[in-house]
Amino acid sequence: MWLNNSIFLLLFFYIRCCQSAKVLVDCTWPCADTTHACIVTNVTVQCGPQHNSQWILPQPNRSPIFIGETARRNTPCVTSPNPTLEETDLEDISNGRQSIIHWPPGNASNPLDDYLSDCEYNTYCSKETRICVNSKPEDAVCQSTHQCLNALQCIENDRCTDTSLDDDEDKAASDHHANRVHTAIIVVVVVVAALVIISVALFIYFYRKRKLKRINKHVSTDSTTISLPPLQHPPPPPSSALSPGVTHSSSSPSQQHASLSPNSSLEEQQQQPTVVMAQRSTETTPSMQQQHLQYQLHRQHASIDIKDNESTPNHIPPPPYSP
C-alpha cells in the first residue's frame, strides 16, 4: 500500500508539474505595500487591498485560501477562482513588483481544482448543486481530495485513503529498524567488553603463575647451592678434670650446691651462681661453645688455685710455750 501511494503521489506531482506553466504575476511576497495581499480573481493575480470575502495567494507554491465567513453545511458555496494566465519565457524578473510562478499551484493535500471552496470543515462544495455537503468517508469514490474527510486523500484508484496509516507504518518500520540497530550496537559493545575482561583476567592469571614459578625455581636453586652443616655439640669435659665443688652443666643448681665441699671458701660459693648461669646459657654456635668451654676451664683452674692456697698454711705458728 505504501509503495502504491508513493507511486501515485509521484505521478500526481509529475502531472501537476507538466500541467503547470511559468507565468508572470503582479505579486510579490510580501507585497510592496505591506497592507496589501496577493489577490486571486477570475481574471488576474495581483497585489491589492484586503477586504472580506476574497481569495488570496499566501505563497507562490500554495493554493489560494478564502478570507471571510465560511459556508456551512447545506448552504450555498463559492469555489476558488482559477484565472487563465499567459505563459512566459522569462527566467527572472527584478522590477520588485512582479514574480514568476508556476500556475496552477497547489499540493496533494490542498490542490487547486474545481472542489476548492469556502465550505467549512469536513464538507465540500458539490459541483452539481453548489451547496456544501458532508465529506466522503474512507474508501469512498472521489475525484478530489477536497471531497474526502480530513486526513484522507483521493489518491489510490480514486478513493479516499487514510495516508496517516501509511505514515504510521513508515514510522513504526523506521522505529523498528532503529531499535534493531540500537540492539545490535548494545550486543556488540557487551561482547567486546566481555572479551576485554576475559583477556585481562587470563593475562593476569598467566603472569602471576609465571612469576610464582620463577620465584619457586629461584628458591629451590638457593636451597641447593647454600647448605649449612648441622651444629655439633662438643663432648662434655671429663669428670676427673672438674673440681669437686663444680659439677657438670647438666646437673641442677640444687645438686651443684649440695656437691660443694664443706671446706669451700666464701669466694668459691659466691662464684658458683655465675658458673651455673654460664652453664645454663644456650650453646647455639661453635664459637659460643668454644668460649663457654674456655670459660669453664678458666674457672676450674681458678678454683684449684684457691684450694691449693687454702690447704697450705701461710701463717707463722706461735712460739712454743715456755714457763
Secondary structure, DSSP 8 states (H G I E B T S, - for coil): -HHHHHHHHHHHHHHHHHH-EEEEEB--SS-SSTTEEEEE-SS-EEEEE--SSEEE-SSTTS--EEES--B-TTSB--B-------B---S---SSS-EEEEES-B-SSSB-STT-BSB-TTEEE-TTT-BEEE-B-TT-B-SSGGGB-TTEEEEETTEEEEHHHHHHHHHHHHHHHHHHHHHHHHHHHHHHHHHHHHHHHHHHHHHHHHHHHHHHHHHHHHHHH-------------GGGS-TT---TTS-HHHHHHHS-TT--HHHHHHHHHHHHHHHS---SHHHHHHHHHHHHHHHHHHHHHHHHHHS--S--------
